[in-house]
Amino acid sequence: MERFSRTRCFLGEEKFTLLQQATVTIVGLGAVGGYAAEGLARAGIGSLRLVDFDTIQPSNINRQILALDSTIGQAKVEAAKERILSINPECQVESLQLFAAEETLDAILTPSPDILIDAIDSLNPKIQLLAGAHQRNIPTFSSMGAALRRDPSKIKTGDIMTSNHCPLAKHVRNRLRRLGIEGGVHCIYSTERVDFDYQGPEQTEHAASAYEDRGRKRNVLGSLPTITGIFGLILANEVIRQLTEKR
């Protein structure tokens, strides 16, 4: 198709076909996950399963690619599905408006995707998802903290156990180790130092979700659309490399 001619030209027919045949599940369609979905859709990924329980709110507009004045109030998964099909009508898009938790993991991870992207910003659901994917041997790319950062040169990728200077990554590492997981989760993180502790006061932006009483409420943290967008696009790029370079 002409719409993917530049990607096909760059990767070659064989590697582009690998993208067309791949299935990627993205959990969390906010500031990071939305851009990850955008990058994969424009690369020509053949099948996407989109998972997010939330709806688009006015406070999302500063950083989330799905958030527009015209999409306020829509389920994020439905807004994402509509956008992806506008990019590539032949993409197989499945939308699941679910909260990631132990009781929903089978629905989220069955059948197993070729790759999972974790773009959840709440700690407990993140741990449950990563542990569930590890138990199912699903290759996983996970986003750590993108809020409160402003220096894109400090963004790194690597195994979660070798990440550093990220408060969220520290908590994720510790929790995974308690579950007997010592590696195997590829992550994107920033080494930029921030003055924040994930054990601090809890706040919430709004109470528009049926799942608002589940787990810890998310903290309201300042963020730039540039950094969160870069996180999402790097995640998409890492997935493309994984699928086409057989890393």
N, C-alpha and C positions, 0 to 999 in steps of 0.2 A: 504494500500500500504506500502511496506517495507520502502520507502523513508521517511515516517512519523511515523515509528514505535516508535521512542523515544518520540515524542510528544504525541502520542496516549497512550503510556505506562504511561506517567507522568500525563496527564489530565484525562484519562479515556475515554471510548468510547463515552459516552453521551456528554461530553464537547468538545471533538474533533469534533464530528458531528456538534456542534454549529459553530465551525470555518469554516467547510466545507460549511455550508449553509449561511454564512455571506457574505454581500457585503460591501466593504469599498471603499470610494473615497479618493484619495490622490491628493491634488492640490499643485504643486510645487515639482519637482523631482531633486532638487539640492543637496547640501551637506547634508541636513537633510532628505528631502523627499525620496531621493534615498535609504538611509539606512532603512527608515521606510518601504518602499516597499519590500526591501530585507528580513527584519525580518518577515513581514507578509506572504510573499510567502513561506518562509522556514518553517513557522508554519502550513501551509496548508489552508490558507484562500481560500474560494471557488471562490470569484469573486472580481476583482479589477478594478476600473475605474481610469485611470491615466490622469492627466490634467497638461499640461505645454506647453507654446507657444515656448519655446526656443530650441536652438540647442547646442550641446556639443562643447566647445571651449578648446584650449590648456590650458588656465588659470584655467579650472575646474579640471585638473588632480590631483592637490595637495590634494583634499578633497572630490571629488564626485565619488561614487562607479561606476557610469555608464561611467565615463570618462576614456577612454583608447586611446592609439595612434590609434587603429583600429576603434574607434567610433567617432573621431573628425569630425564634420560637420553633424552628424546624429541628427534627432529630438530626444530630450530626451525621449519623450513618446514611440517612436518606439524602441529605445535602451532598455528601461525598459521592454517593452512588450516582446521583444526577450529574455531578460535575465530571466524574470519570467517564461516564457514557457519552458525554458531550465531547470528551477528548478522543475516546476510542469506543465507538458503538459495538465493536466486536469483543471487547473485554467482558469476561464473565464475572459479574460483581454480585456478591452475596452480602447483604447487610443484616447484622444482628444487633438489635438494641438491647444489649445485655450488660450487666455488671460483672466484671471479672472476679470470680470467687471460686472456691473449691467445688461448689455444686453446679457451676456453669462451665467448668473447664472442658468437660466432654463435648458440650455443644460448640465451644470455641475452637477446640483443637482436633475435632473429628469431622471428616477424615484429616489426617495429618497433612499440613502444608509442607511445601519444600523448605520454606523459611518462615519464621515468626518474627515480627517486629513488635517489641514492647515499647509503647510510648505512654505508659500510665504514669501519672504523677503522684499517686497515693501509695504509701509504702506497703501496707498489708496486701492489697490486691496484686501489687507488683511482685512480691515474694511468692504468693500463691501461683501466679501465672508462670514465673520463671521456674519454680520447682516442678510444676506440672509438665512444662515443656521438656525439662531435663529428664524427667522420668520417662517421657515418651520418645526421647532421643530426637527431638526436633531442633535443628540448628536455629539459634536465637540471636537477634541483635537488639540490644536494649539501650534506651536513652536514660542517662543519668540527669543531673540537674542542669538546666539551661537558664533558669531565672537568676537574676542578680549579677549576670555576667555581661561584660561589654567588649571583651578582647577576643576576637575570633582566632587570633594566632595561638591562643592557649587551648583550643579544642583538640582533643586527642581521641584515638581509638585503640582498643586493645581488650584483653581479657579482663573481666570484672575484678579478678584477684590481683591484678597488677595496676589498677587505677589508683590515683592519688589526688589529694587535695579537694576531693568532692565530698561534702557531708552526706549526700544521699547515697553515693556509692559506698561509703564506709558502712552505713547501716545495712545496705543490701548485702555486702560481703559478709558482715557478721551474722546476719540472719541465715544466709545460704549455708555458711559453715556449720551452724547449729543443725541444719538439716542434712549434713554430710556431703554437701556440694562444694567442691574445692576448685572448680574452674569450668570452662566450657561455655561460658556466656560472654559473647563478644559485646562490648559496650562502647558508647560514645560518651565522653565526659570532658569537663574543662578543668584544667589545673589552676585556673584563676582563683585566688583566695577570696572567700566571701565570709562575712561576719554573720553567720546564721547557723542555728542548731535545729535539726529536725525534731528535737524533743521539746521545742519551745511552744509558746502559746498557739492555740488553734483558732482559726477563723474560717469563715466560708463566704464566698462571693454572693451566693443566692441559695434559695431552698426550693428549686424547681424540679427536683428529682425524687422519684419514688424510692431511691436508694440512699437518700441523704443520711439515714440513720445507720448505715453500714460502716463499720470500722472507724478509723480516725478521719475527722474532717480535714479537707485540704487547706493548707495555709495559703493566704493571699500574698503573693510575692510579686514585686515589680519585675518586669522583663521587657526586653527589646524585641521587636519583630524580626530584626536582622539576625540575632543570635539564635533564637528558637527556630527560625527558618533554615539557617545553616545546619543546625543539628539535624533537622528532618531530611534535608537534601543529602547530607553526608550518610545518614542511615540508608537512604535509597541507593546511594552510590555504592555503599558497602555490599548491599544485597545484590546489586547488578554484577559487581565483581565476583561475589561468591558464586553466582549462578553461571557466569560465563568463563571464569578462570579456574573453576573446580578447586578452590582453595579449601 
